[in-house]
Amino acid sequence: MEIFDPLSFKTVGQICVAAFFVYLYMMFITLVTGKRTFAKMTSFDFAVTIAMGSILADAVNKPVSNLMPAMVSIALLAGLQALFAKLLSSSTTVQKVITNTPILLMENGTILKDNMKKALVSQADLMGKLREANVLQLSQVKAVIFETTGDISVLHTDKQMEIDAIIIEDVKYNL
């Protein structure tokens, strides 16, 4: 089968050179556009990171073709990502229109089943996150939030204390 044919030394060399230059280029792009370029802050950040990974994989695995299309594509995506991040950080209106809103899945030990259903989170997923957070009793849970990134945050304590309002001010209670 062709898929297991050995690579020529020339092709291996081209892959190595392409990988080296792509690596250096990504370091440069990260320095220029900032760490957020590859952070998973929002679903858009995640999608851009996946797109960049795909472009980079093609650039390294197909070094016979020119690296310039990959470099231009990455620069464009990184530039758009930096512009998007600037807009988000400077305008709450843009932030509300463009990004998802965190969703409350649990409050003060009570599971909010309607919110879980609308967020497409199963009880098994929720219980798994509670176990990861070392929750032993539902009464320890102050809040469970389905974040805009798709992560689930668990806020819990044994102490009788309230959550500071600023921590959950952007979280949707009822969907």
C-alpha positions as a Markdown table, in Angstrom:
| # | Residue | x | y | z |
|---|---|---|---|---|
| 1 | Met | 0.0 | 0.0 | 0.0 |
| 2 | Glu | 1.2 | 3.5 | -0.8 |
| 3 | Ile | 0.3 | 4.9 | 2.6 |
| 4 | Phe | 3.2 | 3.0 | 4.1 |
| 5 | Asp | 5.8 | 3.8 | 1.4 |
| 6 | Pro | 9.0 | 5.1 | 3.0 |
| 7 | Leu | 9.7 | 8.8 | 2.6 |
| 8 | Ser | 12.8 | 9.9 | 0.7 |
| 9 | Phe | 15.6 | 11.7 | 2.6 |
| 10 | Lys | 14.7 | 14.8 | 0.6 |
| 11 | Thr | 11.1 | 14.8 | 1.8 |
| 12 | Val | 12.1 | 14.1 | 5.4 |
| 13 | Gly | 14.6 | 17.0 | 5.2 |
| 14 | Gln | 11.8 | 19.3 | 3.8 |
| 15 | Ile | 9.5 | 18.4 | 6.6 |
| 16 | Cys | 12.2 | 19.1 | 9.2 |
| 17 | Val | 13.0 | 22.5 | 7.6 |
| 18 | Ala | 9.3 | 23.4 | 7.3 |
| 19 | Ala | 8.7 | 22.4 | 10.9 |
| 20 | Phe | 11.6 | 24.5 | 12.1 |
| 21 | Phe | 10.5 | 27.6 | 10.2 |
| 22 | Val | 6.8 | 27.1 | 11.2 |
| 23 | Tyr | 7.9 | 26.8 | 14.8 |
| 24 | Leu | 9.9 | 30.0 | 14.7 |
| 25 | Tyr | 7.1 | 31.8 | 12.8 |
| 26 | Met | 4.5 | 30.8 | 15.5 |
| 27 | Met | 6.9 | 32.1 | 18.2 |
| 28 | Phe | 7.0 | 35.4 | 16.3 |
| 29 | Ile | 3.3 | 35.6 | 15.8 |
| 30 | Thr | 2.7 | 34.9 | 19.5 |
| 31 | Leu | 5.1 | 37.6 | 20.5 |
| 32 | Val | 3.5 | 40.1 | 18.1 |
| 33 | Thr | -0.2 | 39.4 | 18.7 |
| 34 | Gly | 0.0 | 38.3 | 22.3 |
| 35 | Lys | -0.8 | 35.1 | 24.3 |
| 36 | Arg | -4.5 | 35.4 | 23.7 |
| 37 | Thr | -4.0 | 34.3 | 20.1 |
| 38 | Phe | -3.8 | 30.7 | 21.3 |
| 39 | Ala | -5.8 | 31.0 | 24.5 |
| 40 | Lys | -9.2 | 29.4 | 24.8 |
| 41 | Met | -11.0 | 32.4 | 26.2 |
| 42 | Thr | -14.1 | 32.1 | 24.0 |
| 43 | Ser | -15.5 | 29.7 | 21.5 |
| 44 | Phe | -14.1 | 31.9 | 18.8 |
| 45 | Asp | -10.6 | 31.7 | 20.3 |
| 46 | Phe | -10.9 | 28.0 | 20.3 |
| 47 | Ala | -12.1 | 27.8 | 16.6 |
| 48 | Val | -9.2 | 30.1 | 15.5 |
| 49 | Thr | -6.7 | 27.9 | 17.4 |
| 50 | Ile | -8.1 | 24.8 | 15.6 |
| 51 | Ala | -7.9 | 26.5 | 12.2 |
| 52 | Met | -4.3 | 27.6 | 12.9 |
| 53 | Gly | -3.4 | 24.1 | 13.9 |
| 54 | Ser | -4.8 | 22.7 | 10.7 |
| 55 | Ile | -3.0 | 25.2 | 8.6 |
| 56 | Leu | 0.3 | 24.6 | 10.4 |
| 57 | Ala | -0.1 | 20.8 | 10.1 |
| 58 | Asp | -0.6 | 21.2 | 6.3 |
| 59 | Ala | 2.4 | 23.5 | 6.1 |
| 60 | Val | 4.7 | 21.0 | 8.0 |
| 61 | Asn | 3.3 | 17.8 | 6.3 |
| 62 | Lys | 3.3 | 19.1 | 2.8 |
| 63 | Pro | 6.5 | 21.1 | 2.6 |
| 64 | Val | 6.9 | 20.4 | -1.1 |
| 65 | Ser | 4.5 | 23.3 | -1.7 |
| 66 | Asn | 5.2 | 26.9 | -0.7 |
| 67 | Leu | 5.1 | 27.9 | 3.0 |
| 68 | Met | 3.9 | 31.4 | 2.1 |
| 69 | Pro | 0.2 | 30.7 | 1.9 |
| 70 | Ala | 0.3 | 29.1 | 5.4 |
| 71 | Met | 2.3 | 32.1 | 6.8 |
| 72 | Val | -0.1 | 34.6 | 5.3 |
| 73 | Ser | -3.1 | 32.6 | 6.5 |
| 74 | Ile | -1.7 | 32.4 | 10.0 |
| 75 | Ala | -0.8 | 36.1 | 10.1 |
| 76 | Leu | -4.3 | 37.0 | 8.9 |
| 77 | Leu | -6.0 | 34.8 | 11.5 |
| 78 | Ala | -3.7 | 36.1 | 14.3 |
| 79 | Gly | -4.3 | 39.7 | 13.2 |
| 80 | Leu | -8.1 | 39.2 | 13.2 |
| 81 | Gln | -7.9 | 37.5 | 16.5 |
| 82 | Ala | -6.0 | 40.4 | 18.0 |
| 83 | Leu | -8.5 | 42.9 | 16.5 |
| 84 | Phe | -11.4 | 40.8 | 17.9 |
| 85 | Ala | -9.7 | 40.6 | 21.4 |
| 86 | Lys | -9.2 | 44.4 | 21.3 |
| 87 | Leu | -12.9 | 45.0 | 20.5 |
| 88 | Leu | -14.0 | 42.6 | 23.2 |
| 89 | Ser | -11.8 | 44.2 | 25.8 |
| 90 | Ser | -12.8 | 47.7 | 25.0 |
| 91 | Ser | -16.6 | 47.4 | 24.5 |
| 92 | Thr | -19.1 | 45.6 | 26.7 |
| 93 | Thr | -21.7 | 46.1 | 24.0 |
| 94 | Val | -19.5 | 44.2 | 21.5 |
| 95 | Gln | -18.8 | 41.6 | 24.1 |
| 96 | Lys | -22.5 | 41.0 | 24.8 |
| 97 | Val | -23.4 | 40.8 | 21.1 |
| 98 | Ile | -20.5 | 38.6 | 19.9 |
| 99 | Thr | -19.7 | 36.2 | 22.8 |
| 100 | Asn | -21.7 | 33.5 | 24.5 |
| 101 | Thr | -23.0 | 34.1 | 28.1 |
| 102 | Pro | -22.0 | 31.8 | 31.0 |
| 103 | Ile | -24.9 | 29.7 | 32.2 |
| 104 | Leu | -25.7 | 28.8 | 35.8 |
| 105 | Leu | -26.1 | 25.0 | 36.1 |
| 106 | Met | -26.3 | 24.7 | 39.9 |
| 107 | Glu | -27.0 | 27.2 | 42.7 |
| 108 | Asn | -26.6 | 26.5 | 46.4 |
| 109 | Gly | -26.7 | 22.8 | 46.0 |
| 110 | Thr | -29.7 | 22.8 | 43.7 |
| 111 | Ile | -29.3 | 21.4 | 40.1 |
| 112 | Leu | -31.0 | 23.7 | 37.6 |
| 113 | Lys | -32.3 | 21.0 | 35.2 |
| 114 | Asp | -33.9 | 23.4 | 32.7 |
| 115 | Asn | -30.6 | 25.3 | 32.3 |
| 116 | Met | -28.7 | 22.0 | 31.9 |
| 117 | Lys | -31.1 | 20.9 | 29.2 |
| 118 | Lys | -30.8 | 24.1 | 27.3 |
| 119 | Ala | -27.0 | 24.1 | 27.7 |
| 120 | Leu | -26.9 | 20.4 | 26.5 |
| 121 | Val | -25.1 | 19.3 | 29.6 |
| 122 | Ser | -26.0 | 15.9 | 31.1 |
| 123 | Gln | -26.2 | 15.1 | 34.8 |
| 124 | Ala | -23.3 | 12.7 | 34.3 |
| 125 | Asp | -21.1 | 15.5 | 32.9 |
| 126 | Leu | -22.1 | 17.7 | 35.9 |
| 127 | Met | -21.3 | 14.9 | 38.4 |
| 128 | Gly | -18.0 | 14.3 | 36.7 |
| 129 | Lys | -17.1 | 18.0 | 37.2 |
| 130 | Leu | -18.2 | 17.9 | 40.8 |
| 131 | Arg | -16.0 | 14.9 | 41.4 |
| 132 | Glu | -13.0 | 16.7 | 39.7 |
| 133 | Ala | -13.6 | 19.6 | 42.1 |
| 134 | Asn | -13.5 | 17.2 | 45.1 |
| 135 | Val | -17.1 | 18.0 | 46.0 |
| 136 | Leu | -18.4 | 15.4 | 48.5 |
| 137 | Gln | -21.9 | 16.8 | 49.1 |
| 138 | Leu | -24.2 | 18.9 | 46.8 |
| 139 | Ser | -24.7 | 21.2 | 49.8 |
| 140 | Gln | -21.0 | 22.3 | 49.4 |
| 141 | Val | -21.8 | 23.7 | 46.0 |
| 142 | Lys | -22.4 | 27.5 | 45.8 |
| 143 | Ala | -22.5 | 27.6 | 42.0 |
| 144 | Val | -21.7 | 25.6 | 38.9 |
| 145 | Ile | -21.2 | 27.6 | 35.7 |
| 146 | Phe | -21.0 | 26.5 | 32.1 |
| 147 | Glu | -18.4 | 29.0 | 30.8 |
| 148 | Thr | -18.3 | 30.6 | 27.4 |
| 149 | Thr | -15.3 | 28.4 | 26.6 |
| 150 | Gly | -17.3 | 25.2 | 27.2 |
| 151 | Asp | -15.5 | 24.6 | 30.5 |
| 152 | Ile | -17.5 | 24.0 | 33.7 |
| 153 | Ser | -16.5 | 25.9 | 36.8 |
| 154 | Val | -17.4 | 24.6 | 40.3 |
| 155 | Leu | -17.5 | 27.1 | 43.1 |
| 156 | His | -17.8 | 25.3 | 46.4 |
| 157 | Thr | -16.9 | 25.6 | 50.1 |
| 158 | Asp | -17.9 | 24.1 | 53.5 |
| 159 | Lys | -18.1 | 27.6 | 55.0 |
| 160 | Gln | -21.3 | 29.7 | 55.1 |
| 161 | Met | -20.3 | 32.5 | 52.7 |
| 162 | Glu | -21.8 | 34.2 | 49.7 |
| 163 | Ile | -20.2 | 34.5 | 46.3 |
| 164 | Asp | -19.1 | 38.1 | 45.5 |
| 165 | Ala | -21.6 | 39.5 | 43.0 |
| 166 | Ile | -18.9 | 40.6 | 40.5 |
| 167 | Ile | -17.8 | 36.9 | 40.0 |
| 168 | Ile | -21.2 | 35.9 | 38.7 |
| 169 | Glu | -22.7 | 39.2 | 37.4 |
| 170 | Asp | -22.5 | 38.1 | 33.7 |
| 171 | Val | -23.9 | 34.6 | 34.3 |
| 172 | Lys | -27.4 | 33.8 | 33.0 |
| 173 | Tyr | -29.7 | 32.3 | 35.6 |
| 174 | Asn | -32.8 | 31.5 | 33.4 |
| 175 | Leu | -32.5 | 30.7 | 29.8 |
